[in-house]
Amino acid sequence: MASIINKVIVKRGYLTGLLMGILLGLIESLRINFSIENVAPFREWILFYVIAIAFYGLLGTISGMAISGLIIGLSALFKRFLRVEIYEKCQFALLLGGLFGIPLFICLRLYVFLALDFWLSLFMFLGSFLIFSLTFFIAEPFIPNWVKRSELRNGKITAIVLMVLALGFMIFFLATLLPQRSLVPVASQDQQKQMNVLLITIDTLRADHLGCYGYKEIKTPILDGLAERGTIFTQHICQQPITTASHASLLTSTYPVSNGVQSNNIPLDATIIRLPEILSQYGYATGAFVSGYPLQAYASALDQGFQHYDDKFFIVDYLPGQLPKWFMQLTVMGIVEKYLQLRGFMIIIQRRGDQTNEAALKWLDRIEKEKFFLWVHYYDPHTPYDPPAPFNTLYDPNYQGKIDGSMKTLSKIWDKKITLSSDDIRHLIALYDGEISFVDQEIGVLIKKLEQMGIMDHTIIIVTADHGESLWEHDYHFKHGDFLYEGSIRIPLIIFTPGETTVQKVIDFPTENIDIVPTLLEILMIPQPQSMQGESLLGLMKGEKNHKKTIAFSQCIGKKRESDRFEAHKYSIRTVGWKFIRNEGEEDEIYNIKQDPEELYNLITSQPQIKEALKRVLDDNLSSLKRAEIHTTPRDADTLRKLKSLGYIN
């Protein structure tokens, strides 16, 4: 008799768990679908629905089996030691506890406690499950006898399940009416009068491809207008031509050789002070909206200090956290990557500027009149060169060739499998320019929002890039990261300061990305931490002559030639007129930037005095910058695949 009852319990357990799992998978899929709109093609959604429902169904079945085992064990224990038959009582307490507890937990998880991580969510579930189980256990005398009978018919158990499912759906849809939880505290009246800060970084943007920097072949009216109203820096240099490292230097005002971030996917050390941490202490609402995989929080740790850090590029990024990371990597991301191959894979690691803007604008609406620090990162000029219409034909409408800016095509170019004509090269550059014009348009949308909010007159706007792009110079084909030539490290810097009287509108002086944070802090009259290595540019902007820095420093880990297999450290020092590049294991380089801006003639042998002077300056700088080595986590296979798809590694 006991074995028969045990079989009944097990059957009810796994069937109930399976039904609940399917329900929860469907609910979660629908919720995500309607929350993030058209972030992915329809076939990706179908794939996601199938995986989510199947995964939750599997979890539900396992949970039901586990609950059944618990019921049988407890029943045997009670019977042996207390001589009490509690098969049915324990069975329905646990099963109904799970049926009521899981929907309530999901609703709370998705709509009330959005900030909870996976393990805290699991603890919440166990707590709610226990509460409901004890409730039914205690209320057993009030449960009708027809429910407690061991020979309960399938129709009755189905009716109970359907009633509970209906209750779960009701709770779910009622929860959608709850107001969303505010991500930042309410601002005071005094804070509303403070200066806001908008930092815009445009990935892979060289300075000489903007109209305000003299490039006549492009249309960038928004950035040109900002440059006209603000201050433009014509000799601005990034510290490393790679995304994670460059942004880490920008936000901390420290060199890569000092902060330890000298490549992509190396998280910034938690002890290094970031700009949002400083501004948060002064009452700023801090929000970041990034668009490329190298800046995702787990890959960069640049989210530290931000109250809201939006790095969602793909369906799995929008999951509130209830699915473990290993599941996302082993199932959803892996299957979609294989199913959609390269095109779908790129969807995982980046998003367009209009999607980033949409998220940023919603955040601005949410914080209302608080003073804020908003960082918006646009990834579009980065490969692949795939601007939306009409920007895809804006600069080369008559091209008849077969070359496009996809990663598939660019990979063949990098592997020397395609020979490009001059028309092909011009077309790829036109696509790159189309991406820039698209970003310019999206920046216009963001600025228009500030004007509509009536805060443009007290918002500092800073526009820069993380690095440039080699557009066929030096036999380096539509890439960055390996070399320190001007196309890769000379980037734009535009600073718009409302109400500030700036004498200098154009500054032809070597400046660095690490100078941005000290400049901003001086404008806001906030003390600069001693750990920061940059120098404020506010004096230059006001026409003062006390600017002490005379050089700009950059570094990279790259190859001498694109075809080389091994990488080496490279360092550069740039003055107003000269540039020195040290290549470990290869010949060093010296260029007269004023007379040879394209760096065609290496003067290393003809300028020994300049070589020694710049070499000495570089050695002194490296000695002062290096500190204790920061240990980094090795890259996993998934990370290596993503970096390879971006063209960062072979």
C-alpha positions in Angstrom: 0.0 0.0 0.0 2.8 2.4 0.9 4.6 1.8 -2.4 1.3 2.6 -4.3 0.9 5.8 -2.4 4.5 6.7 -3.0 4.0 6.3 -6.7 1.0 8.5 -6.6 2.9 11.2 -4.8 5.8 11.1 -7.2 3.5 11.2 -10.2 1.6 14.2 -8.8 4.8 15.9 -7.9 6.6 15.8 -11.2 3.4 16.5 -13.2 2.6 19.5 -11.0 6.2 20.8 -11.3 6.2 20.4 -15.1 2.9 22.4 -15.4 4.2 25.1 -13.1 7.5 25.3 -14.9 5.9 25.6 -18.4 3.6 28.4 -17.0 6.5 30.3 -15.4 8.6 30.0 -18.6 5.7 31.4 -20.7 5.0 34.2 -18.2 8.7 35.2 -18.1 9.0 35.1 -21.9 5.9 37.2 -22.4 7.0 39.7 -19.8 10.4 40.1 -21.4 8.9 40.3 -24.9 6.6 43.2 -24.0 9.2 44.9 -21.9 12.0 45.2 -24.5 10.0 45.4 -27.7 12.0 44.7 -30.9 15.5 44.2 -29.6 15.9 41.0 -31.7 14.4 39.4 -34.8 11.3 37.2 -34.6 13.2 33.9 -35.0 15.4 34.8 -32.0 12.3 35.3 -30.0 10.9 31.9 -31.0 14.2 30.3 -30.0 14.1 32.2 -26.7 10.5 31.1 -26.0 11.3 27.5 -26.6 14.5 27.5 -24.4 12.9 29.5 -21.6 9.8 27.2 -21.4 11.8 24.1 -21.7 14.3 25.2 -19.1 11.6 26.1 -16.6 9.7 22.9 -17.4 12.8 20.9 -16.6 13.4 22.9 -13.4 9.8 22.4 -12.4 9.9 18.7 -13.0 13.1 18.3 -11.0 11.6 20.5 -8.2 8.4 18.4 -8.2 10.4 15.2 -7.9 12.4 16.7 -5.1 9.3 17.8 -3.2 7.8 14.3 -3.7 10.9 12.7 -2.2 10.7 15.1 0.7 7.1 14.2 1.2 7.8 10.5 1.2 10.8 10.9 3.6 8.9 13.1 6.0 5.9 10.7 5.9 8.1 7.7 6.7 9.8 9.6 9.5 6.5 10.7 11.1 5.1 7.2 10.8 8.1 5.6 12.4 8.7 7.9 15.3 5.3 9.5 15.9 3.2 6.7 14.5 1.2 9.4 12.6 -0.1 8.9 9.0 0.4 12.2 7.2 0.9 11.2 3.6 -2.0 13.3 2.2 -1.5 16.2 4.7 2.2 16.6 3.9 1.6 16.1 0.2 -1.0 18.8 -0.3 0.8 21.2 2.1 4.0 21.1 0.0 2.4 20.9 -3.4 -0.1 23.7 -2.9 2.6 25.7 -1.1 4.7 25.5 -4.2 1.8 26.2 -6.5 0.9 29.4 -4.6 4.4 30.4 -3.6 6.1 30.3 -7.0 3.8 32.8 -8.8 3.9 35.2 -5.9 7.7 35.0 -5.9 7.9 35.6 -9.6 5.7 38.7 -9.4 7.7 40.1 -6.5 10.9 39.3 -8.3 10.0 40.9 -11.6 8.1 44.0 -10.4 9.0 44.9 -6.9 12.5 43.7 -6.0 14.3 44.2 -9.4 17.6 44.8 -7.8 18.0 41.4 -6.1 20.7 39.1 -7.4 20.0 35.4 -8.2 21.0 33.9 -4.8 19.0 36.4 -2.8 16.1 35.7 -5.1 16.5 32.0 -4.5 16.4 32.7 -0.7 13.1 34.7 -1.3 11.6 31.8 -3.1 12.5 29.2 -0.4 11.0 31.6 2.2 7.7 32.1 0.3 7.5 28.4 -0.4 8.0 27.6 3.3 5.4 30.1 4.3 2.7 28.8 2.0 3.6 25.2 2.8 3.2 25.8 6.6 0.0 27.7 5.9 -1.6 24.7 4.1 -0.2 22.3 6.7 -1.8 24.2 9.5 -5.0 24.7 7.6 -5.3 21.0 6.8 -8.5 20.5 8.9 -10.3 23.1 6.8 -9.4 21.5 3.5 -12.5 19.5 2.1 -12.2 15.8 2.4 -12.6 15.3 -1.4 -9.3 17.1 -1.9 -7.5 15.0 0.7 -8.5 11.6 -0.7 -5.6 9.5 -1.9 -7.7 8.2 -4.8 -8.2 11.7 -6.1 -9.2 11.6 -9.8 -7.1 13.3 -12.5 -10.0 15.7 -13.3 -9.9 17.0 -9.7 -6.2 17.5 -9.6 -6.4 19.2 -13.0 -9.1 21.5 -11.7 -7.0 22.5 -8.7 -3.9 23.2 -10.9 -6.0 25.3 -13.3 -7.4 27.3 -10.4 -3.9 27.9 -9.1 -2.7 28.8 -12.6 -5.5 31.3 -12.9 -4.6 32.8 -9.6 -1.0 33.1 -10.7 -1.9 34.8 -13.9 -4.2 37.2 -12.0 -1.4 38.1 -9.5 1.0 38.5 -12.5 -1.2 41.0 -14.4 -2.1 42.9 -11.2 1.6 43.2 -10.5 2.1 44.8 -13.9 0.0 47.8 -12.7 2.4 48.5 -9.8 4.6 51.6 -10.2 8.2 50.9 -11.1 10.6 51.2 -8.3 12.7 54.5 -8.5 16.4 53.8 -9.1 17.6 57.0 -7.4 16.6 59.1 -4.4 14.4 62.1 -4.7 16.4 65.3 -5.2 16.1 68.4 -2.9 15.3 71.9 -4.2 19.0 72.9 -3.8 20.1 70.0 -5.9 17.8 71.0 -8.8 19.9 74.2 -9.3 23.2 72.3 -9.7 25.1 71.8 -12.9 24.3 68.5 -14.7 26.9 66.6 -16.6 26.5 64.7 -19.9 29.5 62.6 -21.0 29.2 61.2 -24.6 31.8 58.7 -25.8 31.7 57.6 -29.4 33.5 54.3 -30.0 36.1 54.2 -32.8 35.8 57.8 -33.9 38.9 59.5 -35.3 39.1 63.2 -35.0 39.7 63.9 -38.6 36.3 62.5 -39.7 34.2 65.2 -38.2 33.2 68.4 -39.9 34.4 70.6 -37.1 37.9 69.0 -37.4 38.0 70.0 -41.1 36.6 66.9 -42.8 34.5 68.3 -45.7 33.1 64.9 -46.9 30.9 64.3 -43.9 27.7 65.9 -42.4 27.9 66.2 -38.6 25.8 69.3 -37.8 25.1 68.5 -34.2 28.7 68.0 -33.1 29.8 70.9 -35.3 27.2 73.1 -33.5 28.5 71.9 -30.1 32.1 72.7 -31.1 31.0 76.1 -32.2 29.4 76.9 -28.9 32.0 75.2 -26.8 35.7 74.5 -26.9 37.3 72.1 -29.3 40.7 70.4 -28.7 42.5 69.6 -32.0 45.4 67.5 -30.6 43.5 65.3 -28.2 45.0 61.8 -27.6 43.6 58.6 -26.1 45.8 56.6 -23.7 45.2 53.2 -25.4 43.4 52.5 -28.7 41.1 49.8 -27.2 37.7 50.2 -25.7 37.9 48.9 -22.1 41.3 50.3 -21.4 40.6 53.7 -22.8 37.3 54.1 -20.9 38.9 52.9 -17.7 41.6 55.6 -18.1 39.0 58.3 -18.9 36.7 57.6 -15.9 39.6 57.3 -13.4 42.1 59.7 -14.8 44.8 57.1 -14.6 47.1 55.6 -17.3 46.6 52.0 -18.3 50.1 51.1 -17.2 49.1 52.3 -13.7 45.5 51.0 -13.4 46.3 47.6 -14.9 43.6 47.6 -17.6 45.7 47.2 -20.7 43.3 45.2 -22.8 39.6 44.4 -23.2 37.8 42.2 -20.7 40.1 43.1 -17.8 37.9 44.5 -15.0 39.1 47.7 -13.4 40.4 47.2 -9.8 37.7 48.1 -7.2 40.1 50.2 -5.2 40.6 52.8 -8.0 38.3 55.8 -7.7 35.9 56.4 -10.5 34.2 59.6 -11.5 30.6 58.4 -10.7 31.7 57.5 -7.2 32.9 61.1 -6.6 29.8 62.7 -8.1 27.5 60.3 -6.1 29.0 61.7 -2.9 27.9 65.2 -4.1 24.3 64.2 -4.6 24.3 63.4 -8.3 22.1 60.8 -9.8 24.5 58.7 -11.9 23.4 56.7 -15.0 25.4 55.0 -17.7 24.1 53.6 -21.0 26.8 51.7 -23.0 26.5 50.0 -26.4 29.4 47.6 -26.8 30.4 44.3 -25.2 33.8 45.5 -23.9 31.9 47.8 -21.5 29.5 45.3 -20.1 29.7 45.4 -16.3 31.1 41.9 -15.8 33.8 42.5 -18.5 35.0 46.0 -17.3 33.7 46.7 -13.8 33.1 50.3 -14.9 29.6 50.1 -13.4 31.0 50.8 -9.9 29.6 54.1 -8.7 26.7 54.2 -11.1 23.3 53.9 -9.6 22.0 52.7 -12.9 24.2 50.9 -15.5 22.5 49.8 -18.6 24.6 47.3 -20.7 21.8 45.2 -22.3 22.5 44.2 -25.9 20.6 40.9 -26.3 17.6 39.0 -25.0 19.5 37.3 -22.2 20.8 40.6 -20.9 17.3 41.7 -20.2 16.5 38.8 -17.9 16.1 40.2 -14.4 18.7 37.8 -13.0 16.7 34.7 -12.1 18.5 32.5 -14.6 22.1 31.6 -13.6 24.9 33.0 -15.7 26.0 29.5 -16.7 22.7 28.8 -18.2 22.7 31.9 -20.3 26.2 31.1 -21.7 25.6 27.4 -22.2 22.2 27.4 -23.7 20.7 30.7 -24.9 23.9 32.4 -26.1 25.5 29.3 -27.4 22.5 28.1 -29.4 21.7 31.5 -30.8 25.3 32.0 -31.8 25.3 28.7 -33.7 21.9 29.2 -35.1 22.3 32.7 -36.4 26.1 32.5 -36.8 27.9 35.7 -37.3 25.0 38.0 -37.9 23.2 37.0 -34.8 26.4 36.9 -32.8 27.0 40.6 -33.4 23.6 41.3 -32.0 24.8 39.8 -28.7 27.7 42.2 -28.3 26.4 45.6 -29.4 23.3 47.7 -30.0 22.5 50.7 -32.1 22.6 54.2 -30.9 18.9 54.7 -31.2 18.3 51.8 -28.8 20.8 53.2 -26.4 19.2 56.6 -26.6 15.7 55.1 -25.9 17.0 53.7 -22.6 18.8 56.9 -21.7 15.8 59.1 -22.4 13.6 56.9 -20.2 16.1 57.3 -17.4 16.1 61.1 -17.8 12.3 61.0 -17.5 12.5 58.9 -14.3 14.9 61.1 -12.4 12.9 64.2 -13.3 14.6 67.3 -11.9 17.5 65.8 -10.0 21.0 66.9 -10.9 22.6 64.1 -12.8 25.8 62.6 -14.3 24.8 60.8 -17.5 27.3 58.8 -19.6 26.1 57.7 -23.0 28.3 55.5 -25.1 27.7 54.9 -28.8 29.3 51.9 -30.5 28.1 52.4 -34.1 31.4 53.5 -35.8 33.0 50.3 -34.6 33.0 47.4 -37.0 30.8 46.1 -38.6 30.2 49.2 -40.7 26.4 48.8 -41.1 24.7 52.1 -40.8 20.9 52.2 -41.1 19.2 53.8 -44.1 19.6 56.5 -45.4 23.1 56.6 -43.9 24.2 53.4 -45.6 24.1 55.1 -49.0 24.7 58.7 -48.0 28.3 59.1 -49.0 28.7 56.5 -51.8 25.3 56.1 -53.4 26.6 54.9 -56.8 28.8 52.0 -55.6 28.2 48.9 -57.7 30.7 46.5 -56.0 30.0 43.5 -53.7 32.0 44.7 -50.7 30.0 45.5 -47.5 31.0 46.3 -44.0 29.9 43.1 -42.4 32.1 41.1 -40.0 32.2 38.3 -42.6 33.7 40.6 -45.2 36.0 42.4 -42.9 37.3 39.1 -41.5 38.2 38.0 -45.1 40.0 41.4 -45.6 42.0 40.9 -42.4 42.9 37.3 -43.5 44.1 38.6 -46.9 41.4 36.6 -48.7 39.9 39.6 -50.5 41.8 42.1 -52.7 40.1 45.5 -52.5 40.0 48.1 -55.3 40.1 51.8 -54.7 36.3 51.9 -55.1 35.9 49.2 -52.5 38.1 51.1 -50.0 36.2 54.3 -50.6 33.0 52.4 -50.1 34.0 51.0 -46.7 35.1 54.5 -45.6 31.8 55.8 -46.7 30.0 53.3 -44.6 32.2 54.3 -41.6 31.3 57.9 -42.2 27.6 56.9 -42.4 27.9 55.4 -38.9 29.3 58.6 -37.7 26.5 60.7 -39.2 24.0 58.4 -37.7 25.5 58.8 -34.2 25.5 62.6 -34.8 21.8 62.4 -35.4 21.2 60.4 -32.2 23.2 62.9 -30.2 20.9 65.5 -31.6 17.9 63.5 -30.2 19.6 63.5 -26.8 20.4 67.2 -26.8 16.8 68.0 -28.0 15.6 66.1 -24.9 17.7 68.3 -22.7 16.2 71.4 -24.3 12.7 70.0 -23.8 13.5 69.5 -20.2 14.7 73.1 -19.9 18.1 72.1 -18.5 20.4 72.8 -21.5 21.5 76.0 -19.9 22.9 74.2 -16.8 24.3 71.0 -18.3 27.9 70.5 -19.1 28.4 68.4 -22.3 31.6 66.6 -23.0 32.0 64.6 -26.3 35.0 62.4 -26.9 36.0 58.9 -28.2 37.8 55.9 -26.8 40.1 55.6 -29.9 40.1 56.0 -33.6 40.3 53.6 -36.6 42.9 52.8 -39.2 41.4 53.3 -42.6 44.0 51.6 -44.8 46.9 53.7 -43.4 50.2 51.9 -42.7 48.9 48.7 -44.3 46.5 48.3 -41.3 43.0 47.5 -42.6 40.0 48.9 -40.8 41.1 48.0 -37.3 42.6 49.5 -34.2 44.4 48.4 -31.1 47.8 47.2 -32.5 49.4 50.6 -33.5 49.9 54.1 -32.1 49.6 56.1 -35.3 47.4 59.2 -35.4 44.4 57.4 -37.0 44.1 55.2 -34.0 44.9 57.6 -31.1 44.0 61.1 -32.2 40.4 61.6 -31.2 37.9 64.5 -30.8 37.3 66.4 -27.6 34.5 69.0 -27.4 33.6 70.6 -24.1 30.4 72.7 -23.8 30.1 74.7 -20.6 27.0 76.9 -20.3 27.6 80.1 -18.5 31.4 79.7 -18.6 33.3 82.4 -20.3 36.0 80.5 -22.3 38.5 82.7 -24.1 39.9 79.8 -26.2 37.4 78.2 -28.5 40.1 76.1 -30.3 43.0 74.6 -28.4 45.9 73.3 -30.5 47.8 71.6 -27.6 48.5 68.0 -26.8 45.8 66.9 -24.3 44.8 63.4 -23.0 41.6 61.6 -22.1 42.8 61.4 -18.5 42.5 65.2 -18.4 38.7 65.1 -18.8 37.8 64.2 -15.2 40.1 66.8 -13.5 38.7 69.4 -15.9 35.1 68.5 -15.0 35.9 68.4 -11.3 37.4 71.9 -11.4 34.4 73.3 -13.3 32.2 71.8 -10.6 34.5 73.0 -7.8 35.0 69.5 -6.5 38.4 68.5 -5.1 40.5 66.1 -7.3 41.6 62.9 -5.6 45.4 62.5 -5.4 45.2 59.2 -7.3 44.3 60.9 -10.5 47.1 61.5 -13.0 45.5 64.0 -15.4 45.6 67.7 -15.4 42.6 70.1 -15.6 42.2 71.9 -19.0 40.0 74.7 -17.6 43.0 77.0 -17.5 43.6 76.5 -21.2 40.0 77.0 -21.9 40.1 80.4 -20.1 43.3 81.4 -21.9 45.6 81.0 -18.9 49.3 80.3 -19.6 50.0 78.1 -16.6 49.3 74.7 -18.2 52.3 72.5 -17.2 51.8 69.4 -19.3 53.7 69.4 -22.7 53.3 65.8 -23.8 50.6 63.2 -24.4 51.2 59.5 -23.6 49.7 56.4 -25.2 50.4 52.7 -25.1 49.1 49.5 -26.7 49.9 45.8 -26.9 50.0 44.9 -30.6 51.8 43.6 -33.6 54.5 45.3 -35.7 52.6 44.2 -38.8 49.1 43.0 -39.3 50.4 39.6 -40.5 52.6 39.1 -37.4 51.7 36.4 -35.0 53.1 37.7 -31.8 52.3 40.9 -29.9 54.5 43.3 -28.0 54.2 46.4 -25.9 54.3 49.8 -27.6 54.5 53.3 -26.1 54.4 56.7 -27.6 55.1 60.3 -26.5 53.6 63.1 -28.5 54.5 66.8 -28.3 53.2 69.7 -30.3 55.4 68.9 -33.2 57.0 65.5 -32.6 56.0 61.9 -31.9 58.2 59.1 -30.6 57.0 55.5 -30.7 58.8 52.7 -28.9 58.3 49.2 -30.4 59.6 46.4 -28.2 61.6 44.0 -30.3 61.4 46.3 -33.4 62.8 49.6 -34.7 61.5 52.7 -32.9 59.8 55.5 -34.8 60.0 59.3 -34.9 57.7 61.6 -36.9 57.4 65.3 -37.4 53.7 65.6 -36.9 53.4 69.2 -38.2 55.2 68.5 -41.5 54.2 64.8 -41.8 50.7 64.4 -40.3 50.2 61.1 -42.0 53.4 59.7 -40.4 54.9 58.5 -43.7 58.6 59.2 -43.0 60.3 57.6 -40.0 63.1 60.0 -38.9 64.6 57.7 -36.3 68.0 57.7 -37.9 68.1 61.3 -39.0 67.1 62.9 -35.7 69.3 61.3 -33.0 69.1 64.3 -30.6 65.3 64.4 -30.7 65.3 60.6 -30.4 67.3 60.7 -27.2 65.4 63.6 -25.7 62.0 61.9 -26.3 63.3 58.5 -25.2 64.4 60.0 -21.9 61.0 61.7 -21.4 59.3 58.3 -22.1 61.5 56.4 -19.7 60.9 59.0 -16.9 57.1 58.8 -17.5 57.0 55.0 -17.5 59.1 54.9 -14.3 56.7 57.3 -12.5 53.5 55.6 -13.8 54.2 51.9 -13.0 53.0 50.6 -9.7 52.3 47.2 -8.2 51.0 44.8 -10.8 47.2 44.2 -10.7 46.4 40.6 -11.2 43.7 40.0 -13.8 41.5 37.0 -14.5 42.3 35.0 -17.6 39.9 35.2 -20.5 37.5 32.3 -20.9 36.7 30.7 -24.3 33.4 32.6 -24.6 35.3 35.9 -24.2 38.0 35.0 -26.7 35.3 34.3 -29.3 33.7 37.6 -28.8 37.0 39.5 -28.9 37.9 37.7 -32.1 34.5 38.6 -33.7 35.3 42.3 -33.0 38.7 41.9 -34.7 40.7 42.4 -31.5 42.5 39.1 -31.6 43.4 36.5 -34.2 
